[in-house]
Amino acid sequence: MKTLTVDDRQRVRLPQAQPGQVFAYEPDADGSIKLVPVNAKRSPKRILARLIERDGGVFFEVPKGYKLDPEAIGKAVAEERASRA
C-alpha cells in the first residue's frame, strides 16, 4: 500500500494527477476518502493575431492551425458592448 502525507497547507500530492486537474471527493463512513476526476470547463484559448496591411486594407493574420468564427467574434463584441452599457 502506498501512503501520502498532508502538508501544512492541507495539500496532498497525487503522482498521477496533472497540474490544474480537478477532483471531487466523497468521505465515507469508515474514514476513507474517494477522489473522482472531474472534467472542469475550460475557458476558451486566447489567440494573438497580428495586424497587417495588404492591398490597401488592414487585416488580422492568425497563426496557422487556428480558425476564427466571424459569428462568434460578432457575438463576443456585442456581449462586451452590452456589459459596458
N, CA, C and O atoms as a CHARMM CRD file, in Angstrom:
* protein
*
  340
    1    1 MET  N      0.85300  -1.18000   0.00000 PROA 1      0.00000
    2    1 MET  CA     0.00000   0.00000   0.00000 PROA 1      0.00000
    3    1 MET  C      0.89300   1.23600   0.00000 PROA 1      0.00000
    4    1 MET  O      1.84600   1.32100   0.77400 PROA 1      0.00000
    5    2 LYS  N      0.58200   2.18600  -0.86600 PROA 2      0.00000
    6    2 LYS  CA     1.31900   3.44900  -0.91000 PROA 2      0.00000
    7    2 LYS  C      0.62900   4.44100   0.00900 PROA 2      0.00000
    8    2 LYS  O     -0.59000   4.40200   0.17400 PROA 2      0.00000
    9    3 THR  N      1.41600   5.33400   0.61200 PROA 3      0.00000
   10    3 THR  CA     0.85200   6.34000   1.50900 PROA 3      0.00000
   11    3 THR  C      1.17600   7.73900   0.98800 PROA 3      0.00000
   12    3 THR  O      2.14800   7.93900   0.26100 PROA 3      0.00000
   13    4 LEU  N      0.34400   8.69600   1.37500 PROA 4      0.00000
   14    4 LEU  CA     0.53700  10.10500   1.04100 PROA 4      0.00000
   15    4 LEU  C      0.47800  10.89700   2.34000 PROA 4      0.00000
   16    4 LEU  O     -0.23200  10.51800   3.27100 PROA 4      0.00000
   17    5 THR  N      1.22300  11.99500   2.40200 PROA 5      0.00000
   18    5 THR  CA     1.24400  12.82500   3.60400 PROA 5      0.00000
   19    5 THR  C      0.67700  14.20200   3.27500 PROA 5      0.00000
   20    5 THR  O      0.99300  14.77900   2.23400 PROA 5      0.00000
   21    6 VAL  N     -0.15400  14.71900   4.16200 PROA 6      0.00000
   22    6 VAL  CA    -0.73500  16.05000   4.00600 PROA 6      0.00000
   23    6 VAL  C      0.27700  17.06200   4.53100 PROA 6      0.00000
   24    6 VAL  O      0.82800  16.88500   5.61700 PROA 6      0.00000
   25    7 ASP  N      0.52700  18.15200   3.74000 PROA 7      0.00000
   26    7 ASP  CA     1.47600  19.16400   4.20500 PROA 7      0.00000
   27    7 ASP  C      0.78000  20.17300   5.10500 PROA 7      0.00000
   28    7 ASP  O     -0.40100  20.01600   5.41500 PROA 7      0.00000
   29    8 ASP  N      1.50600  21.21800   5.53200 PROA 8      0.00000
   30    8 ASP  CA     0.96200  22.20000   6.46800 PROA 8      0.00000
   31    8 ASP  C     -0.14600  23.06200   5.87100 PROA 8      0.00000
   32    8 ASP  O     -0.81700  23.79400   6.59900 PROA 8      0.00000
   33    9 ARG  N     -0.34800  22.98600   4.55600 PROA 9      0.00000
   34    9 ARG  CA    -1.43600  23.72100   3.90000 PROA 9      0.00000
   35    9 ARG  C     -2.58600  22.79500   3.49800 PROA 9      0.00000
   36    9 ARG  O     -3.41300  23.16500   2.66500 PROA 9      0.00000
   37   10 GLN  N     -2.64300  21.62300   4.07000 PROA 10     0.00000
   38   10 GLN  CA    -3.67800  20.61900   3.81200 PROA 10     0.00000
   39   10 GLN  C     -3.67400  20.15300   2.35700 PROA 10     0.00000
   40   10 GLN  O     -4.73600  19.93700   1.77200 PROA 10     0.00000
   41   11 ARG  N     -2.47900  19.99600   1.76700 PROA 11     0.00000
   42   11 ARG  CA    -2.35600  19.53700   0.38700 PROA 11     0.00000
   43   11 ARG  C     -1.76000  18.13800   0.36500 PROA 11     0.00000
   44   11 ARG  O     -0.94900  17.76400   1.21200 PROA 11     0.00000
   45   12 VAL  N     -2.19500  17.37700  -0.63600 PROA 12     0.00000
   46   12 VAL  CA    -1.65600  16.04200  -0.87400 PROA 12     0.00000
   47   12 VAL  C     -1.22200  15.99900  -2.33500 PROA 12     0.00000
   48   12 VAL  O     -1.94500  16.47300  -3.21100 PROA 12     0.00000
   49   13 ARG  N     -0.04900  15.43500  -2.60300 PROA 13     0.00000
   50   13 ARG  CA     0.44500  15.33500  -3.97800 PROA 13     0.00000
   51   13 ARG  C      0.10800  13.95000  -4.51600 PROA 13     0.00000
   52   13 ARG  O      0.54000  12.93700  -3.96600 PROA 13     0.00000
   53   14 LEU  N     -0.66900  13.91800  -5.59700 PROA 14     0.00000
   54   14 LEU  CA    -1.00200  12.65500  -6.26100 PROA 14     0.00000
   55   14 LEU  C     -0.07100  12.50000  -7.46000 PROA 14     0.00000
   56   14 LEU  O     -0.12600  13.31800  -8.37800 PROA 14     0.00000
   57   15 PRO  N      0.78000  11.48100  -7.48100 PROA 15     0.00000
   58   15 PRO  CA     1.77200  11.34400  -8.55400 PROA 15     0.00000
   59   15 PRO  C      1.17300  11.29100  -9.96500 PROA 15     0.00000
   60   15 PRO  O      1.79100  11.79000 -10.90500 PROA 15     0.00000
   61   16 GLN  N     -0.01300  10.69700 -10.13300 PROA 16     0.00000
   62   16 GLN  CA    -0.59500  10.56900 -11.47000 PROA 16     0.00000
   63   16 GLN  C     -1.43100  11.78200 -11.88200 PROA 16     0.00000
   64   16 GLN  O     -1.84800  11.86400 -13.03700 PROA 16     0.00000
   65   17 ALA  N     -1.68400  12.71300 -10.98200 PROA 17     0.00000
   66   17 ALA  CA    -2.52500  13.87500 -11.29100 PROA 17     0.00000
   67   17 ALA  C     -1.74300  14.89700 -12.10900 PROA 17     0.00000
   68   17 ALA  O     -0.53500  15.05600 -11.93700 PROA 17     0.00000
   69   18 GLN  N     -2.45300  15.58600 -13.00100 PROA 18     0.00000
   70   18 GLN  CA    -1.87400  16.63400 -13.84200 PROA 18     0.00000
   71   18 GLN  C     -2.08900  17.98600 -13.17100 PROA 18     0.00000
   72   18 GLN  O     -3.06400  18.14800 -12.43600 PROA 18     0.00000
   73   19 PRO  N     -1.20800  18.96600 -13.39900 PROA 19     0.00000
   74   19 PRO  CA    -1.41500  20.30700 -12.82100 PROA 19     0.00000
   75   19 PRO  C     -2.75700  20.89400 -13.25600 PROA 19     0.00000
   76   19 PRO  O     -3.09500  20.86100 -14.43900 PROA 19     0.00000
   77   20 GLY  N     -3.50800  21.42000 -12.31900 PROA 20     0.00000
   78   20 GLY  CA    -4.79800  22.03000 -12.61500 PROA 20     0.00000
   79   20 GLY  C     -5.95400  21.04500 -12.70000 PROA 20     0.00000
   80   20 GLY  O     -7.09900  21.46200 -12.87500 PROA 20     0.00000
   81   21 GLN  N     -5.68300  19.74300 -12.58000 PROA 21     0.00000
   82   21 GLN  CA    -6.74600  18.74700 -12.65600 PROA 21     0.00000
   83   21 GLN  C     -7.65700  18.89300 -11.44700 PROA 21     0.00000
   84   21 GLN  O     -7.18400  19.16100 -10.34300 PROA 21     0.00000
   85   22 VAL  N     -8.96700  18.71700 -11.64700 PROA 22     0.00000
   86   22 VAL  CA    -9.95600  18.91200 -10.59700 PROA 22     0.00000
   87   22 VAL  C    -10.51400  17.55600 -10.16800 PROA 22     0.00000
   88   22 VAL  O    -10.79100  16.69300 -11.00200 PROA 22     0.00000
   89   23 PHE  N    -10.67600  17.38100  -8.84900 PROA 23     0.00000
   90   23 PHE  CA   -11.22600  16.14800  -8.30400 PROA 23     0.00000
   91   23 PHE  C    -12.40200  16.46900  -7.39600 PROA 23     0.00000
   92   23 PHE  O    -12.38600  17.46900  -6.67900 PROA 23     0.00000
   93   24 ALA  N    -13.42600  15.61300  -7.42800 PROA 24     0.00000
   94   24 ALA  CA   -14.49900  15.66400  -6.44600 PROA 24     0.00000
   95   24 ALA  C    -14.14500  14.63800  -5.37900 PROA 24     0.00000
   96   24 ALA  O    -13.55400  13.60500  -5.69100 PROA 24     0.00000
   97   25 TYR  N    -14.49500  14.90600  -4.12900 PROA 25     0.00000
   98   25 TYR  CA   -14.18400  13.94300  -3.07500 PROA 25     0.00000
   99   25 TYR  C    -15.43300  13.59400  -2.28800 PROA 25     0.00000
  100   25 TYR  O    -16.33200  14.41600  -2.11100 PROA 25     0.00000
  101   26 GLU  N    -15.46700  12.34300  -1.81600 PROA 26     0.00000
  102   26 GLU  CA   -16.58000  11.85200  -1.01400 PROA 26     0.00000
  103   26 GLU  C    -16.01700  11.14600   0.21500 PROA 26     0.00000
  104   26 GLU  O    -15.40600  10.08600   0.08200 PROA 26     0.00000
  105   27 PRO  N    -16.20800  11.70600   1.39900 PROA 27     0.00000
  106   27 PRO  CA   -15.77600  10.99000   2.60900 PROA 27     0.00000
  107   27 PRO  C    -16.76500   9.86100   2.91100 PROA 27     0.00000
  108   27 PRO  O    -17.97800  10.06400   2.85100 PROA 27     0.00000
  109   28 ASP  N    -16.24700   8.67200   3.23500 PROA 28     0.00000
  110   28 ASP  CA   -17.08100   7.53300   3.58400 PROA 28     0.00000
  111   28 ASP  C    -17.17900   7.40000   5.10400 PROA 28     0.00000
  112   28 ASP  O    -16.38500   7.98400   5.84300 PROA 28     0.00000
  113   29 ALA  N    -18.15900   6.62800   5.55600 PROA 29     0.00000
  114   29 ALA  CA   -18.38400   6.43100   6.98900 PROA 29     0.00000
  115   29 ALA  C    -17.20000   5.74500   7.66100 PROA 29     0.00000
  116   29 ALA  O    -16.95700   5.95400   8.85000 PROA 29     0.00000
  117   30 ASP  N    -16.46000   4.92600   6.91100 PROA 30     0.00000
  118   30 ASP  CA   -15.33100   4.21000   7.51000 PROA 30     0.00000
  119   30 ASP  C    -14.06400   5.06200   7.59800 PROA 30     0.00000
  120   30 ASP  O    -13.02200   4.56300   8.02300 PROA 30     0.00000
  121   31 GLY  N    -14.13200   6.34700   7.20500 PROA 31     0.00000
  122   31 GLY  CA   -12.98900   7.24700   7.28900 PROA 31     0.00000
  123   31 GLY  C    -12.18700   7.36300   6.00600 PROA 31     0.00000
  124   31 GLY  O    -11.27800   8.18800   5.92000 PROA 31     0.00000
  125   32 SER  N    -12.50800   6.54600   5.00100 PROA 32     0.00000
  126   32 SER  CA   -11.79100   6.65000   3.72800 PROA 32     0.00000
  127   32 SER  C    -12.35700   7.79800   2.90400 PROA 32     0.00000
  128   32 SER  O    -13.48100   8.24400   3.13200 PROA 32     0.00000
  129   33 ILE  N    -11.57000   8.27000   1.94800 PROA 33     0.00000
  130   33 ILE  CA   -11.97900   9.37400   1.07800 PROA 33     0.00000
  131   33 ILE  C    -11.86200   8.90800  -0.35800 PROA 33     0.00000
  132   33 ILE  O    -10.82000   8.39100  -0.76100 PROA 33     0.00000
  133   34 LYS  N    -12.91900   9.08500  -1.13400 PROA 34     0.00000
  134   34 LYS  CA   -12.93800   8.68900  -2.54200 PROA 34     0.00000
  135   34 LYS  C    -12.73000   9.93200  -3.40100 PROA 34     0.00000
  136   34 LYS  O    -13.47200  10.90500  -3.27200 PROA 34     0.00000
  137   35 LEU  N    -11.71700   9.90600  -4.28300 PROA 35     0.00000
  138   35 LEU  CA   -11.45700  11.00500  -5.20800 PROA 35     0.00000
  139   35 LEU  C    -11.89300  10.59200  -6.61100 PROA 35     0.00000
  140   35 LEU  O    -11.55800   9.50700  -7.08400 PROA 35     0.00000
  141   36 VAL  N    -12.65100  11.48300  -7.27100 PROA 36     0.00000
  142   36 VAL  CA   -13.12800  11.21000  -8.62700 PROA 36     0.00000
  143   36 VAL  C    -12.72100  12.38400  -9.51300 PROA 36     0.00000
  144   36 VAL  O    -13.06600  13.52500  -9.20500 PROA 36     0.00000
  145   37 PRO  N    -11.98200  12.13300 -10.62400 PROA 37     0.00000
  146   37 PRO  CA   -11.61700  13.23100 -11.52300 PROA 37     0.00000
  147   37 PRO  C    -12.86200  13.86700 -12.14600 PROA 37     0.00000
  148   37 PRO  O    -13.80900  13.17300 -12.51800 PROA 37     0.00000
  149   38 VAL  N    -12.84300  15.17600 -12.25100 PROA 38     0.00000
  150   38 VAL  CA   -13.96200  15.93800 -12.81800 PROA 38     0.00000
  151   38 VAL  C    -13.44500  16.68200 -14.03400 PROA 38     0.00000
  152   38 VAL  O    -12.36000  17.26100 -13.99600 PROA 38     0.00000
  153   39 ASN  N    -14.20900  16.67100 -15.10400 PROA 39     0.00000
  154   39 ASN  CA   -13.84400  17.45000 -16.29200 PROA 39     0.00000
  155   39 ASN  C    -14.33100  18.86900 -16.08100 PROA 39     0.00000
  156   39 ASN  O    -15.51800  19.15900 -16.23300 PROA 39     0.00000
  157   40 ALA  N    -13.41300  19.74800 -15.73200 PROA 40     0.00000
  158   40 ALA  CA   -13.76200  21.14500 -15.47700 PROA 40     0.00000
  159   40 ALA  C    -13.93000  21.88200 -16.79800 PROA 40     0.00000
  160   40 ALA  O    -13.25000  21.58000 -17.77900 PROA 40     0.00000
  161   41 LYS  N    -14.84100  22.85000 -16.81500 PROA 41     0.00000
  162   41 LYS  CA   -14.99800  23.68300 -18.01000 PROA 41     0.00000
  163   41 LYS  C    -13.75700  24.53600 -18.15500 PROA 41     0.00000
  164   41 LYS  O    -13.30800  25.16700 -17.19900 PROA 41     0.00000
  165   42 ARG  N    -13.21800  24.55000 -19.32900 PROA 42     0.00000
  166   42 ARG  CA   -12.04000  25.37000 -19.58200 PROA 42     0.00000
  167   42 ARG  C    -12.44300  26.59900 -20.38100 PROA 42     0.00000
  168   42 ARG  O    -13.28600  26.53200 -21.27600 PROA 42     0.00000
  169   43 SER  N    -11.83100  27.70700 -20.04300 PROA 43     0.00000
  170   43 SER  CA   -12.12700  28.92100 -20.78600 PROA 43     0.00000
  171   43 SER  C    -11.48400  28.82100 -22.16300 PROA 43     0.00000
  172   43 SER  O    -10.46000  28.15800 -22.32300 PROA 43     0.00000
  173   44 PRO  N    -12.07400  29.47000 -23.14700 PROA 44     0.00000
  174   44 PRO  CA   -11.50700  29.41200 -24.49800 PROA 44     0.00000
  175   44 PRO  C    -10.09600  29.98100 -24.52400 PROA 44     0.00000
  176   44 PRO  O     -9.77100  30.90800 -23.78200 PROA 44     0.00000
  177   45 LYS  N     -9.27800  29.42300 -25.37300 PROA 45     0.00000
  178   45 LYS  CA    -7.90900  29.88600 -25.50100 PROA 45     0.00000
  179   45 LYS  C     -7.88300  31.22000 -26.23700 PROA 45     0.00000
  180   45 LYS  O     -8.63100  31.41900 -27.19400 PROA 45     0.00000
  181   46 ARG  N     -7.04800  32.10700 -25.80400 PROA 46     0.00000
  182   46 ARG  CA    -6.90300  33.39500 -26.44600 PROA 46     0.00000
  183   46 ARG  C     -5.92700  33.27100 -27.61000 PROA 46     0.00000
  184   46 ARG  O     -4.85300  32.68800 -27.46300 PROA 46     0.00000
  185   47 ILE  N     -6.29300  33.80900 -28.74700 PROA 47     0.00000
  186   47 ILE  CA    -5.43700  33.76200 -29.92700 PROA 47     0.00000
  187   47 ILE  C     -4.87000  35.15200 -30.16400 PROA 47     0.00000
  188   47 ILE  O     -5.61800  36.12800 -30.21700 PROA 47     0.00000
  189   48 LEU  N     -3.55800  35.24800 -30.30500 PROA 48     0.00000
  190   48 LEU  CA    -2.92400  36.52100 -30.60700 PROA 48     0.00000
  191   48 LEU  C     -2.72700  36.62000 -32.11100 PROA 48     0.00000
  192   48 LEU  O     -2.04000  35.79800 -32.71700 PROA 48     0.00000
  193   49 ALA  N     -3.33600  37.63000 -32.69700 PROA 49     0.00000
  194   49 ALA  CA    -3.22300  37.83900 -34.13200 PROA 49     0.00000
  195   49 ALA  C     -2.46700  39.13700 -34.38800 PROA 49     0.00000
  196   49 ALA  O     -2.46000  40.04800 -33.56000 PROA 49     0.00000
  197   50 ARG  N     -1.83000  39.19800 -35.55500 PROA 50     0.00000
  198   50 ARG  CA    -1.11400  40.42100 -35.92700 PROA 50     0.00000
  199   50 ARG  C     -1.94500  41.19700 -36.93000 PROA 50     0.00000
  200   50 ARG  O     -2.66000  40.61900 -37.74800 PROA 50     0.00000
  201   51 LEU  N     -1.84000  42.51900 -36.85400 PROA 51     0.00000
  202   51 LEU  CA    -2.45800  43.37000 -37.86900 PROA 51     0.00000
  203   51 LEU  C     -1.44800  43.57600 -38.98900 PROA 51     0.00000
  204   51 LEU  O     -0.29800  43.94300 -38.74800 PROA 51     0.00000
  205   52 ILE  N     -1.89600  43.33400 -40.21400 PROA 52     0.00000
  206   52 ILE  CA    -1.01400  43.54800 -41.36300 PROA 52     0.00000
  207   52 ILE  C     -1.75100  44.37200 -42.40700 PROA 52     0.00000
  208   52 ILE  O     -2.97800  44.33900 -42.49500 PROA 52     0.00000
  209   53 GLU  N     -0.98300  45.11000 -43.19300 PROA 53     0.00000
  210   53 GLU  CA    -1.55000  45.88000 -44.30300 PROA 53     0.00000
  211   53 GLU  C     -1.36700  45.09100 -45.58600 PROA 53     0.00000
  212   53 GLU  O     -0.26600  44.63800 -45.90000 PROA 53     0.00000
  213   54 ARG  N     -2.45900  44.93000 -46.32500 PROA 54     0.00000
  214   54 ARG  CA    -2.40000  44.20400 -47.58400 PROA 54     0.00000
  215   54 ARG  C     -3.46300  44.77300 -48.52600 PROA 54     0.00000
  216   54 ARG  O     -4.61500  44.95500 -48.13300 PROA 54     0.00000
  217   55 ASP  N     -3.07800  45.04300 -49.73900 PROA 55     0.00000
  218   55 ASP  CA    -3.99800  45.53100 -50.77400 PROA 55     0.00000
  219   55 ASP  C     -4.79500  46.74900 -50.31600 PROA 55     0.00000
  220   55 ASP  O     -5.98700  46.85600 -50.60400 PROA 55     0.00000
  221   56 GLY  N     -4.15500  47.64800 -49.61700 PROA 56     0.00000
  222   56 GLY  CA    -4.79400  48.88300 -49.18900 PROA 56     0.00000
  223   56 GLY  C     -5.72300  48.72300 -47.99800 PROA 56     0.00000
  224   56 GLY  O     -6.45000  49.66000 -47.66800 PROA 56     0.00000
  225   57 GLY  N     -5.72400  47.56400 -47.33900 PROA 57     0.00000
  226   57 GLY  CA    -6.57600  47.34200 -46.17500 PROA 57     0.00000
  227   57 GLY  C     -5.76600  46.79300 -45.01800 PROA 57     0.00000
  228   57 GLY  O     -4.60900  46.40500 -45.17800 PROA 57     0.00000
  229   58 VAL  N     -6.38800  46.76600 -43.85100 PROA 58     0.00000
  230   58 VAL  CA    -5.74400  46.22400 -42.65600 PROA 58     0.00000
  231   58 VAL  C     -6.47500  44.93500 -42.27900 PROA 58     0.00000
  232   58 VAL  O     -7.70200  44.91000 -42.18000 PROA 58     0.00000
  233   59 PHE  N     -5.70400  43.86700 -42.07200 PROA 59     0.00000
  234   59 PHE  CA    -6.27800  42.54800 -41.79600 PROA 59     0.00000
  235   59 PHE  C     -5.60800  41.91300 -40.58400 PROA 59     0.00000
  236   59 PHE  O     -4.48400  42.26500 -40.22300 PROA 59     0.00000
  237   60 PHE  N     -6.31700  40.96600 -39.95800 PROA 60     0.00000
  238   60 PHE  CA    -5.73100  40.13200 -38.91700 PROA 60     0.00000
  239   60 PHE  C     -5.00200  38.97300 -39.57500 PROA 60     0.00000
  240   60 PHE  O     -5.51800  38.35100 -40.50400 PROA 60     0.00000
  241   61 GLU  N     -3.80900  38.68900 -39.09300 PROA 61     0.00000
  242   61 GLU  CA    -3.10400  37.48900 -39.53200 PROA 61     0.00000
  243   61 GLU  C     -3.10200  36.52900 -38.34200 PROA 61     0.00000
  244   61 GLU  O     -2.46100  36.78700 -37.32300 PROA 61     0.00000
  245   62 VAL  N     -3.81900  35.43300 -38.48400 PROA 62     0.00000
  246   62 VAL  CA    -3.97800  34.45700 -37.41500 PROA 62     0.00000
  247   62 VAL  C     -2.92600  33.36800 -37.58200 PROA 62     0.00000
  248   62 VAL  O     -2.64600  32.95900 -38.70800 PROA 62     0.00000
  249   63 PRO  N     -2.33400  32.88900 -36.48700 PROA 63     0.00000
  250   63 PRO  CA    -1.33300  31.81700 -36.60100 PROA 63     0.00000
  251   63 PRO  C     -1.91300  30.58300 -37.28600 PROA 63     0.00000
  252   63 PRO  O     -3.11000  30.31500 -37.18700 PROA 63     0.00000
  253   64 LYS  N     -1.05900  29.83500 -37.97900 PROA 64     0.00000
  254   64 LYS  CA    -1.50800  28.62600 -38.66800 PROA 64     0.00000
  255   64 LYS  C     -2.09000  27.64100 -37.66500 PROA 64     0.00000
  256   64 LYS  O     -1.60800  27.52200 -36.53800 PROA 64     0.00000
  257   65 GLY  N     -3.13200  26.93900 -38.09000 PROA 65     0.00000
  258   65 GLY  CA    -3.77000  25.95100 -37.23200 PROA 65     0.00000
  259   65 GLY  C     -4.97300  26.48600 -36.47100 PROA 65     0.00000
  260   65 GLY  O     -5.69900  25.70400 -35.85700 PROA 65     0.00000
  261   66 TYR  N     -5.20700  27.79300 -36.49300 PROA 66     0.00000
  262   66 TYR  CA    -6.34500  28.39100 -35.81100 PROA 66     0.00000
  263   66 TYR  C     -7.33600  28.89500 -36.84500 PROA 66     0.00000
  264   66 TYR  O     -6.95800  29.33300 -37.93200 PROA 66     0.00000
  265   67 LYS  N     -8.60500  28.82600 -36.49000 PROA 67     0.00000
  266   67 LYS  CA    -9.64400  29.32000 -37.37800 PROA 67     0.00000
  267   67 LYS  C    -10.58100  30.19800 -36.55800 PROA 67     0.00000
  268   67 LYS  O    -11.00900  29.81000 -35.47100 PROA 67     0.00000
  269   68 LEU  N    -10.89500  31.37100 -37.07600 PROA 68     0.00000
  270   68 LEU  CA   -11.79100  32.29100 -36.37900 PROA 68     0.00000
  271   68 LEU  C    -13.19100  32.17600 -36.95100 PROA 68     0.00000
  272   68 LEU  O    -13.36800  32.09600 -38.16700 PROA 68     0.00000
  273   69 ASP  N    -14.18600  32.16800 -36.07500 PROA 69     0.00000
  274   69 ASP  CA   -15.58200  32.11500 -36.47600 PROA 69     0.00000
  275   69 ASP  C    -16.13100  33.54300 -36.43000 PROA 69     0.00000
  276   69 ASP  O    -16.25700  34.12100 -35.35100 PROA 69     0.00000
  277   70 PRO  N    -16.45900  34.11900 -37.59700 PROA 70     0.00000
  278   70 PRO  CA   -16.94400  35.51400 -37.61200 PROA 70     0.00000
  279   70 PRO  C    -18.18400  35.73100 -36.73500 PROA 70     0.00000
  280   70 PRO  O    -18.31900  36.78400 -36.11200 PROA 70     0.00000
  281   71 GLU  N    -19.08400  34.75100 -36.68000 PROA 71     0.00000
  282   71 GLU  CA   -20.28500  34.89900 -35.84900 PROA 71     0.00000
  283   71 GLU  C    -19.92000  34.94600 -34.36500 PROA 71     0.00000
  284   71 GLU  O    -20.51600  35.70800 -33.60300 PROA 71     0.00000
  285   72 ALA  N    -18.95000  34.14000 -33.95600 PROA 72     0.00000
  286   72 ALA  CA   -18.52000  34.14000 -32.55600 PROA 72     0.00000
  287   72 ALA  C    -17.86800  35.47100 -32.19600 PROA 72     0.00000
  288   72 ALA  O    -18.04800  35.97500 -31.08700 PROA 72     0.00000
  289   73 ILE  N    -17.11000  36.04200 -33.13600 PROA 73     0.00000
  290   73 ILE  CA   -16.48300  37.34600 -32.88900 PROA 73     0.00000
  291   73 ILE  C    -17.55700  38.41000 -32.71700 PROA 73     0.00000
  292   73 ILE  O    -17.48400  39.22300 -31.79500 PROA 73     0.00000
  293   74 GLY  N    -18.56300  38.41200 -33.60400 PROA 74     0.00000
  294   74 GLY  CA   -19.65200  39.37700 -33.50400 PROA 74     0.00000
  295   74 GLY  C    -20.41100  39.25100 -32.19800 PROA 74     0.00000
  296   74 GLY  O    -20.77500  40.25400 -31.58300 PROA 74     0.00000
  297   75 LYS  N    -20.64900  38.01600 -31.77400 PROA 75     0.00000
  298   75 LYS  CA   -21.35500  37.77900 -30.51500 PROA 75     0.00000
  299   75 LYS  C    -20.53200  38.27800 -29.32800 PROA 75     0.00000
  300   75 LYS  O    -21.08000  38.89800 -28.41700 PROA 75     0.00000
  301   76 ALA  N    -19.22600  38.01600 -29.32900 PROA 76     0.00000
  302   76 ALA  CA   -18.35400  38.46200 -28.24200 PROA 76     0.00000
  303   76 ALA  C    -18.30300  39.98600 -28.17000 PROA 76     0.00000
  304   76 ALA  O    -18.31600  40.55200 -27.07600 PROA 76     0.00000
  305   77 VAL  N    -18.24500  40.65600 -29.32200 PROA 77     0.00000
  306   77 VAL  CA   -18.22100  42.11900 -29.34600 PROA 77     0.00000
  307   77 VAL  C    -19.53600  42.67400 -28.80900 PROA 77     0.00000
  308   77 VAL  O    -19.53900  43.63400 -28.03800 PROA 77     0.00000
  309   78 ALA  N    -20.66100  42.06800 -29.21900 PROA 78     0.00000
  310   78 ALA  CA   -21.96700  42.52500 -28.74100 PROA 78     0.00000
  311   78 ALA  C    -22.08800  42.34900 -27.22400 PROA 78     0.00000
  312   78 ALA  O    -22.60700  43.23000 -26.54000 PROA 78     0.00000
  313   79 GLU  N    -21.61200  41.22000 -26.69900 PROA 79     0.00000
  314   79 GLU  CA   -21.65100  40.99000 -25.24700 PROA 79     0.00000
  315   79 GLU  C    -20.78500  42.00200 -24.50500 PROA 79     0.00000
  316   79 GLU  O    -21.17600  42.51000 -23.45400 PROA 79     0.00000
  317   80 GLU  N    -19.61100  42.29100 -25.05600 PROA 80     0.00000
  318   80 GLU  CA   -18.72000  43.26300 -24.42500 PROA 80     0.00000
  319   80 GLU  C    -19.36100  44.64500 -24.38800 PROA 80     0.00000
  320   80 GLU  O    -19.29600  45.33800 -23.37400 PROA 80     0.00000
  321   81 ARG  N    -19.97100  45.03500 -25.48000 PROA 81     0.00000
  322   81 ARG  CA   -20.63900  46.35700 -25.53400 PROA 81     0.00000
  323   81 ARG  C    -21.80500  46.41600 -24.56700 PROA 81     0.00000
  324   81 ARG  O    -22.01700  47.43100 -23.90200 PROA 81     0.00000
  325   82 ALA  N    -22.56800  45.32400 -24.48600 PROA 82     0.00000
  326   82 ALA  CA   -23.72600  45.28900 -23.57800 PROA 82     0.00000
  327   82 ALA  C    -23.27300  45.36400 -22.12100 PROA 82     0.00000
  328   82 ALA  O    -23.95500  45.96900 -21.29400 PROA 82     0.00000
  329   83 SER  N    -22.13800  44.76200 -21.80100 PROA 83     0.00000
  330   83 SER  CA   -21.66800  44.77800 -20.42100 PROA 83     0.00000
  331   83 SER  C    -21.18900  46.17800 -20.00700 PROA 83     0.00000
  332   83 SER  O    -21.16000  46.49500 -18.81800 PROA 83     0.00000
  333   84 ARG  N    -20.81900  47.00300 -20.97300 PROA 84     0.00000
  334   84 ARG  CA   -20.35600  48.35800 -20.66400 PROA 84     0.00000
  335   84 ARG  C    -21.50300  49.35400 -20.55700 PROA 84     0.00000
  336   84 ARG  O    -21.32900  50.44500 -20.01300 PROA 84     0.00000
  337   85 ALA  N    -22.65700  48.99300 -21.06600 PROA 85     0.00000
  338   85 ALA  CA   -23.81800  49.91300 -21.07200 PROA 85     0.00000
  339   85 ALA  C    -24.47600  50.02000 -19.72900 PROA 85     0.00000
  340   85 ALA  O    -25.45700  50.74900 -19.57800 PROA 85     0.00000
